[in-house]
Protein backbone atom coordinates (compact mmCIF):
# COMPACT_ATOMS: atom_id res chain seq x y z
CA UNK A 1 0.00 0.00 0.00
CA UNK A 2 1.31 3.44 -0.96
CA UNK A 3 0.38 6.32 1.34
CA UNK A 4 0.73 9.90 0.16
CA UNK A 5 0.05 13.18 1.96
CA UNK A 6 -0.32 16.43 0.04
CA UNK A 7 -0.15 19.74 1.89
CA UNK A 8 -1.72 18.03 4.89
CA UNK A 9 -2.78 20.26 7.78
CA UNK A 10 -4.10 19.05 11.14
CA UNK A 11 -5.47 21.32 13.87
CA UNK A 12 -5.92 20.13 17.46
CA UNK A 13 -7.43 22.34 20.14
CA UNK A 14 -6.92 25.43 18.00
CA UNK A 15 -3.23 24.60 17.55
CA UNK A 16 -1.75 23.66 14.18
CA UNK A 17 -0.18 20.27 14.93
CA UNK A 18 0.69 19.35 11.33
CA UNK A 19 1.46 22.21 8.97
CA UNK A 20 1.28 21.67 5.19
CA UNK A 21 3.14 18.36 5.17
CA UNK A 22 3.72 16.50 1.89
CA UNK A 23 5.42 13.11 1.46
CA UNK A 24 4.89 9.61 0.09
CA UNK A 25 5.45 6.26 1.79
CA UNK A 26 6.05 3.48 -0.71
CA UNK A 27 4.57 0.02 -0.36
CA UNK A 28 6.50 -2.78 1.33
CA UNK A 29 8.75 -0.36 3.18
CA UNK A 30 9.50 0.84 6.71
CA UNK A 31 9.54 4.62 7.18
CA UNK A 32 10.66 6.16 10.45
CA UNK A 33 9.19 9.41 11.73
CA UNK A 34 11.47 11.23 14.16
CA UNK A 35 10.93 14.45 16.06
CA UNK A 36 10.99 16.07 19.48
CA UNK A 37 7.98 15.88 21.80
CA UNK A 38 5.21 18.06 20.42
CA UNK A 39 6.58 18.00 16.87
CA UNK A 40 3.36 16.56 15.45
CA UNK A 41 4.29 12.89 15.02
CA UNK A 42 1.27 11.45 16.80
CA UNK A 43 -1.16 13.87 15.14
CA UNK A 44 0.21 13.00 11.71
CA UNK A 45 -0.06 9.26 12.24
CA UNK A 46 -3.55 9.52 13.70
CA UNK A 47 -4.72 11.67 10.80
CA UNK A 48 -3.33 9.27 8.20
CA UNK A 49 -4.97 6.33 9.95
CA UNK A 50 -8.38 8.01 10.05
CA UNK A 51 -8.37 8.51 13.82
CA UNK A 52 -8.17 12.30 13.57
CA UNK A 53 -9.83 14.91 11.36
CA UNK A 54 -7.74 16.80 8.81
CA UNK A 55 -8.16 20.54 8.26
CA UNK A 56 -6.68 20.88 4.77
CA UNK A 57 -4.78 18.89 2.17
CA UNK A 58 -5.22 15.39 0.83
CA UNK A 59 -4.47 11.78 1.76
CA UNK A 60 -4.10 9.36 -1.15
CA UNK A 61 -4.00 5.59 -0.74
CA UNK A 62 -2.63 3.75 -3.76
CA UNK A 63 -3.34 6.87 -5.79
CA UNK A 64 -6.99 7.20 -4.71
CA UNK A 65 -8.05 10.29 -2.75
CA UNK A 66 -9.34 9.00 0.60
CA UNK A 67 -9.17 12.31 2.47
CA UNK A 68 -12.87 12.52 3.28
CA UNK A 69 -13.30 8.84 4.02
CA UNK A 70 -11.90 8.56 7.53
CA UNK A 71 -13.92 5.40 8.21
CA UNK A 72 -12.32 3.65 5.24
CA UNK A 73 -8.83 4.62 6.39
CA UNK A 74 -9.56 3.57 9.97
CA UNK A 75 -10.77 0.18 8.75
CA UNK A 76 -8.00 -0.37 6.21
CA UNK A 77 -4.90 0.98 7.98
CA UNK A 78 -3.73 -0.71 11.15
CA UNK A 79 -3.08 1.59 14.10
CA UNK A 80 -2.05 0.56 17.62
CA UNK A 81 -4.32 1.67 20.41
CA UNK A 82 -2.82 3.72 23.24
CA UNK A 83 -1.53 1.11 25.67
CA UNK A 84 -2.58 3.25 28.63
CA UNK A 85 -6.15 3.46 27.31
CA UNK A 86 -6.78 -0.26 26.83
CA UNK A 87 -9.92 -1.41 28.73
CA UNK A 88 -8.65 -2.60 32.09
CA UNK A 89 -11.61 -4.90 32.77
CA UNK A 90 -10.87 -7.08 29.72
CA UNK A 91 -8.23 -9.74 29.30
CA UNK A 92 -5.92 -9.69 26.31
CA UNK A 93 -7.84 -12.58 24.77
CA UNK A 94 -11.12 -10.70 25.17
CA UNK A 95 -9.58 -7.54 23.73
CA UNK A 96 -8.41 -9.40 20.63
CA UNK A 97 -11.82 -11.04 20.24
CA UNK A 98 -13.54 -7.66 20.32
CA UNK A 99 -11.07 -6.08 17.90
CA UNK A 100 -10.53 -8.83 15.37
CA UNK A 101 -11.24 -12.39 16.44
CA UNK A 102 -9.52 -15.08 18.48
CA UNK A 103 -5.78 -14.57 18.13
CA UNK A 104 -4.43 -17.00 20.69
CA UNK A 105 -2.99 -20.39 20.02
CA UNK A 106 -2.40 -20.10 16.28
CA UNK A 107 -0.27 -22.59 14.39
CA UNK A 108 3.17 -22.05 12.91
CA UNK A 109 1.48 -21.34 9.57
CA UNK A 110 -0.04 -18.16 11.03
CA UNK A 111 1.28 -15.14 9.02
CA UNK A 112 1.59 -13.25 12.30
CA UNK A 113 3.34 -16.10 14.07
CA UNK A 114 6.71 -14.35 14.13
CA UNK A 115 5.24 -11.20 15.64
CA UNK A 116 3.20 -13.24 18.13
CA UNK A 117 6.33 -15.04 19.32
CA UNK A 118 8.29 -11.79 19.54
CA UNK A 119 5.63 -10.08 21.65
CA UNK A 120 5.22 -13.23 23.78
CA UNK A 121 1.88 -12.28 25.32
CA UNK A 122 0.56 -15.83 25.75
CA UNK A 123 1.63 -16.12 29.43
CA UNK A 124 -0.59 -13.17 30.40
CA UNK A 125 -3.25 -13.17 27.66
CA UNK A 126 -5.97 -14.25 30.12
CA UNK A 127 -5.07 -11.73 32.82
CA UNK A 128 -7.10 -8.55 33.22
CA UNK A 129 -5.36 -5.69 31.44
CA UNK A 130 -5.67 -3.59 34.60
CA UNK A 131 -3.22 -5.95 36.34
CA UNK A 132 -0.56 -5.75 33.62
CA UNK A 133 2.59 -3.66 33.45
CA UNK A 134 2.91 -0.93 30.84
CA UNK A 135 5.26 -3.11 28.83
CA UNK A 136 2.78 -5.98 28.77
CA UNK A 137 0.00 -3.62 27.70
CA UNK A 138 2.24 -2.30 24.95
CA UNK A 139 2.69 -5.80 23.56
CA UNK A 140 -1.08 -6.24 23.34
CA UNK A 141 -1.50 -2.79 21.78
CA UNK A 142 1.07 -3.47 19.07
CA UNK A 143 -0.48 -6.79 18.12
CA UNK A 144 -3.96 -5.28 18.03
CA UNK A 145 -2.90 -3.16 15.04
CA UNK A 146 -2.37 -6.33 13.00
CA UNK A 147 -5.56 -8.23 13.86
CA UNK A 148 -7.38 -7.32 10.64
CA UNK A 149 -4.33 -8.29 8.55
CA UNK A 150 -3.91 -4.76 7.09
CA UNK A 151 -1.42 -4.10 4.32
CA UNK A 152 -0.31 -0.91 6.07
CA UNK A 153 0.29 -0.29 9.79
CA UNK A 154 1.16 2.94 11.63
CA UNK A 155 2.73 2.66 15.09
CA UNK A 156 3.39 5.51 17.52
CA UNK A 157 6.66 4.90 19.41
CA UNK A 158 5.97 1.16 19.71
CA UNK A 159 9.21 0.21 21.46
CA UNK A 160 9.20 2.75 24.29
CA UNK A 161 7.87 0.39 26.98
CA UNK A 162 9.31 -2.88 25.71
CA UNK A 163 12.19 -4.60 27.45
CA UNK A 164 15.41 -5.02 25.40
CA UNK A 165 14.68 -8.63 24.41
CA UNK A 166 11.08 -7.93 23.37
CA UNK A 167 12.09 -4.79 21.47
CA UNK A 168 14.84 -6.64 19.60
CA UNK A 169 12.60 -9.55 18.67
CA UNK A 170 9.68 -7.29 17.71
CA UNK A 171 11.83 -5.18 15.39
CA UNK A 172 13.07 -8.35 13.67
CA UNK A 173 9.50 -9.64 13.29
CA UNK A 174 8.33 -6.31 11.83
CA UNK A 175 11.20 -6.33 9.34
CA UNK A 176 10.06 -9.79 8.28
CA UNK A 177 6.52 -8.53 7.68
CA UNK A 178 7.85 -5.59 5.66
CA UNK A 179 9.83 -8.04 3.53
CA UNK A 180 6.55 -9.86 2.88
CA UNK A 181 4.86 -6.65 1.65
CA UNK A 182 3.74 -4.69 4.72
CA UNK A 183 3.87 -0.91 4.56
CA UNK A 184 5.02 0.27 7.98
CA UNK A 185 5.42 3.77 9.41
CA UNK A 186 6.57 4.27 12.98
CA UNK A 187 7.21 7.29 15.15
CA UNK A 188 10.58 6.77 16.82
CA UNK A 189 12.61 8.44 19.54
CA UNK A 190 15.94 6.73 18.91
CA UNK A 191 18.15 7.21 15.88
CA UNK A 192 19.51 3.67 16.17
CA UNK A 193 16.16 2.13 15.19
CA UNK A 194 15.84 4.61 12.33
CA UNK A 195 19.21 3.56 10.93
CA UNK A 196 19.00 -0.16 11.55
CA UNK A 197 15.39 -0.92 10.70
CA UNK A 198 14.08 1.76 8.34
CA UNK A 199 14.57 2.23 4.62
CA UNK A 200 13.47 5.88 4.67
CA UNK A 201 12.84 8.57 7.25
CA UNK A 202 11.21 11.90 7.95
CA UNK A 203 12.33 14.44 10.54
CA UNK A 204 9.43 16.48 11.88
CA UNK A 205 9.86 19.84 13.61
CA UNK A 206 7.01 22.09 14.75
CA UNK A 207 4.58 20.28 12.51
CA UNK A 208 6.72 20.51 9.37
CA UNK A 209 9.12 18.13 7.67
CA UNK A 210 12.60 19.50 8.30
CA UNK A 211 14.50 16.74 6.51
CA UNK A 212 13.84 13.66 4.37
CA UNK A 213 16.11 10.65 4.55
CA UNK A 214 16.37 8.29 1.61
CA UNK A 215 17.85 4.81 1.54
CA UNK A 216 21.33 6.04 0.62
CA UNK A 217 21.51 8.46 3.55
CA UNK A 218 20.31 5.82 5.98
CA UNK A 219 22.84 3.32 4.68
CA UNK A 220 25.54 5.94 5.15
CA UNK A 221 24.30 6.33 8.71
CA UNK A 222 24.85 2.64 9.34
CA UNK A 223 28.49 3.06 8.37
CA UNK A 224 29.00 6.14 10.57
CA UNK A 225 26.27 6.17 13.17
CA UNK A 226 27.90 8.73 15.45
CA UNK A 227 28.20 11.25 12.64
CA UNK A 228 24.70 10.51 11.40
CA UNK A 229 23.18 10.95 14.85
CA UNK A 230 24.96 14.27 15.34
CA UNK A 231 23.66 15.56 12.01
CA UNK A 232 20.11 14.50 12.73
CA UNK A 233 20.11 16.06 16.20
CA UNK A 234 21.40 19.29 14.66
CA UNK A 235 18.53 19.13 12.16
CA UNK A 236 16.00 18.62 14.92
CA UNK A 237 17.41 21.60 16.78
CA UNK A 238 16.79 23.80 13.78
CA UNK A 239 19.95 23.44 11.76
CA UNK A 240 20.39 21.54 8.54
CA UNK A 241 22.24 18.22 8.16
CA UNK A 242 25.75 18.59 6.81
CA UNK A 243 28.10 16.23 5.09
C-alpha positions as CSV (number, residue, x, y, z in Angstrom):
1,X,0.0,0.0,0.0
2,X,1.3,3.4,-1.0
3,X,0.4,6.3,1.3
4,X,0.7,9.9,0.2
5,X,0.1,13.2,2.0
6,X,-0.3,16.4,0.0
7,X,-0.1,19.7,1.9
8,X,-1.7,18.0,4.9
9,X,-2.8,20.3,7.8
10,X,-4.1,19.1,11.1
11,X,-5.5,21.3,13.9
12,X,-5.9,20.1,17.5
13,X,-7.4,22.3,20.1
14,X,-6.9,25.4,18.0
15,X,-3.2,24.6,17.6
16,X,-1.7,23.7,14.2
17,X,-0.2,20.3,14.9
18,X,0.7,19.3,11.3
19,X,1.5,22.2,9.0
20,X,1.3,21.7,5.2
21,X,3.1,18.4,5.2
22,X,3.7,16.5,1.9
23,X,5.4,13.1,1.5
24,X,4.9,9.6,0.1
25,X,5.5,6.3,1.8
26,X,6.1,3.5,-0.7
27,X,4.6,0.0,-0.4
28,X,6.5,-2.8,1.3
29,X,8.8,-0.4,3.2
30,X,9.5,0.8,6.7
31,X,9.5,4.6,7.2
32,X,10.7,6.2,10.4
33,X,9.2,9.4,11.7
34,X,11.5,11.2,14.2
35,X,10.9,14.5,16.1
36,X,11.0,16.1,19.5
37,X,8.0,15.9,21.8
38,X,5.2,18.1,20.4
39,X,6.6,18.0,16.9
40,X,3.4,16.6,15.5
41,X,4.3,12.9,15.0
42,X,1.3,11.5,16.8
43,X,-1.2,13.9,15.1
44,X,0.2,13.0,11.7
45,X,-0.1,9.3,12.2
46,X,-3.6,9.5,13.7
47,X,-4.7,11.7,10.8
48,X,-3.3,9.3,8.2
49,X,-5.0,6.3,9.9
50,X,-8.4,8.0,10.1
51,X,-8.4,8.5,13.8
52,X,-8.2,12.3,13.6
53,X,-9.8,14.9,11.4
54,X,-7.7,16.8,8.8
55,X,-8.2,20.5,8.3
56,X,-6.7,20.9,4.8
57,X,-4.8,18.9,2.2
58,X,-5.2,15.4,0.8
59,X,-4.5,11.8,1.8
60,X,-4.1,9.4,-1.2
61,X,-4.0,5.6,-0.7
62,X,-2.6,3.8,-3.8
63,X,-3.3,6.9,-5.8
64,X,-7.0,7.2,-4.7
65,X,-8.0,10.3,-2.7
66,X,-9.3,9.0,0.6
67,X,-9.2,12.3,2.5
68,X,-12.9,12.5,3.3
69,X,-13.3,8.8,4.0
70,X,-11.9,8.6,7.5
71,X,-13.9,5.4,8.2
72,X,-12.3,3.6,5.2
73,X,-8.8,4.6,6.4
74,X,-9.6,3.6,10.0
75,X,-10.8,0.2,8.8
76,X,-8.0,-0.4,6.2
77,X,-4.9,1.0,8.0
78,X,-3.7,-0.7,11.2
79,X,-3.1,1.6,14.1
80,X,-2.1,0.6,17.6
81,X,-4.3,1.7,20.4
82,X,-2.8,3.7,23.2
83,X,-1.5,1.1,25.7
84,X,-2.6,3.3,28.6
85,X,-6.1,3.5,27.3
86,X,-6.8,-0.3,26.8
87,X,-9.9,-1.4,28.7
88,X,-8.7,-2.6,32.1
89,X,-11.6,-4.9,32.8
90,X,-10.9,-7.1,29.7
91,X,-8.2,-9.7,29.3
92,X,-5.9,-9.7,26.3
93,X,-7.8,-12.6,24.8
94,X,-11.1,-10.7,25.2
95,X,-9.6,-7.5,23.7
96,X,-8.4,-9.4,20.6
97,X,-11.8,-11.0,20.2
98,X,-13.5,-7.7,20.3
99,X,-11.1,-6.1,17.9
100,X,-10.5,-8.8,15.4
101,X,-11.2,-12.4,16.4
102,X,-9.5,-15.1,18.5
103,X,-5.8,-14.6,18.1
104,X,-4.4,-17.0,20.7
105,X,-3.0,-20.4,20.0
106,X,-2.4,-20.1,16.3
107,X,-0.3,-22.6,14.4
108,X,3.2,-22.1,12.9
109,X,1.5,-21.3,9.6
110,X,0.0,-18.2,11.0
111,X,1.3,-15.1,9.0
112,X,1.6,-13.2,12.3
113,X,3.3,-16.1,14.1
114,X,6.7,-14.3,14.1
115,X,5.2,-11.2,15.6
116,X,3.2,-13.2,18.1
117,X,6.3,-15.0,19.3
118,X,8.3,-11.8,19.5
119,X,5.6,-10.1,21.7
120,X,5.2,-13.2,23.8
121,X,1.9,-12.3,25.3
122,X,0.6,-15.8,25.8
123,X,1.6,-16.1,29.4
124,X,-0.6,-13.2,30.4
125,X,-3.3,-13.2,27.7
126,X,-6.0,-14.2,30.1
127,X,-5.1,-11.7,32.8
128,X,-7.1,-8.5,33.2
129,X,-5.4,-5.7,31.4
130,X,-5.7,-3.6,34.6
131,X,-3.2,-5.9,36.3
132,X,-0.6,-5.8,33.6
133,X,2.6,-3.7,33.5
134,X,2.9,-0.9,30.8
135,X,5.3,-3.1,28.8
136,X,2.8,-6.0,28.8
137,X,0.0,-3.6,27.7
138,X,2.2,-2.3,25.0
139,X,2.7,-5.8,23.6
140,X,-1.1,-6.2,23.3
141,X,-1.5,-2.8,21.8
142,X,1.1,-3.5,19.1
143,X,-0.5,-6.8,18.1
144,X,-4.0,-5.3,18.0
145,X,-2.9,-3.2,15.0
146,X,-2.4,-6.3,13.0
147,X,-5.6,-8.2,13.9
148,X,-7.4,-7.3,10.6
149,X,-4.3,-8.3,8.5
150,X,-3.9,-4.8,7.1
151,X,-1.4,-4.1,4.3
152,X,-0.3,-0.9,6.1
153,X,0.3,-0.3,9.8
154,X,1.2,2.9,11.6
155,X,2.7,2.7,15.1
156,X,3.4,5.5,17.5
157,X,6.7,4.9,19.4
158,X,6.0,1.2,19.7
159,X,9.2,0.2,21.5
160,X,9.2,2.8,24.3
161,X,7.9,0.4,27.0
162,X,9.3,-2.9,25.7
163,X,12.2,-4.6,27.5
164,X,15.4,-5.0,25.4
165,X,14.7,-8.6,24.4
166,X,11.1,-7.9,23.4
167,X,12.1,-4.8,21.5
168,X,14.8,-6.6,19.6
169,X,12.6,-9.5,18.7
170,X,9.7,-7.3,17.7
171,X,11.8,-5.2,15.4
172,X,13.1,-8.3,13.7
173,X,9.5,-9.6,13.3
174,X,8.3,-6.3,11.8
175,X,11.2,-6.3,9.3
176,X,10.1,-9.8,8.3
177,X,6.5,-8.5,7.7
178,X,7.9,-5.6,5.7
179,X,9.8,-8.0,3.5
180,X,6.6,-9.9,2.9
181,X,4.9,-6.7,1.6
182,X,3.7,-4.7,4.7
183,X,3.9,-0.9,4.6
184,X,5.0,0.3,8.0
185,X,5.4,3.8,9.4
186,X,6.6,4.3,13.0
187,X,7.2,7.3,15.2
188,X,10.6,6.8,16.8
189,X,12.6,8.4,19.5
190,X,15.9,6.7,18.9
191,X,18.2,7.2,15.9
192,X,19.5,3.7,16.2
193,X,16.2,2.1,15.2
194,X,15.8,4.6,12.3
195,X,19.2,3.6,10.9
196,X,19.0,-0.2,11.6
197,X,15.4,-0.9,10.7
198,X,14.1,1.8,8.3
199,X,14.6,2.2,4.6
200,X,13.5,5.9,4.7
201,X,12.8,8.6,7.2
202,X,11.2,11.9,7.9
203,X,12.3,14.4,10.5
204,X,9.4,16.5,11.9
205,X,9.9,19.8,13.6
206,X,7.0,22.1,14.8
207,X,4.6,20.3,12.5
208,X,6.7,20.5,9.4
209,X,9.1,18.1,7.7
210,X,12.6,19.5,8.3
211,X,14.5,16.7,6.5
212,X,13.8,13.7,4.4
213,X,16.1,10.6,4.6
214,X,16.4,8.3,1.6
215,X,17.9,4.8,1.5
216,X,21.3,6.0,0.6
217,X,21.5,8.5,3.6
218,X,20.3,5.8,6.0
219,X,22.8,3.3,4.7
220,X,25.5,5.9,5.2
221,X,24.3,6.3,8.7
222,X,24.9,2.6,9.3
223,X,28.5,3.1,8.4
224,X,29.0,6.1,10.6
225,X,26.3,6.2,13.2
226,X,27.9,8.7,15.5
227,X,28.2,11.2,12.6
228,X,24.7,10.5,11.4
229,X,23.2,11.0,14.8
230,X,25.0,14.3,15.3
231,X,23.7,15.6,12.0
232,X,20.1,14.5,12.7
233,X,20.1,16.1,16.2
234,X,21.4,19.3,14.7
235,X,18.5,19.1,12.2
236,X,16.0,18.6,14.9
237,X,17.4,21.6,16.8
238,X,16.8,23.8,13.8
239,X,20.0,23.4,11.8
240,X,20.4,21.5,8.5
241,X,22.2,18.2,8.2
242,X,25.7,18.6,6.8
243,X,28.1,16.2,5.1
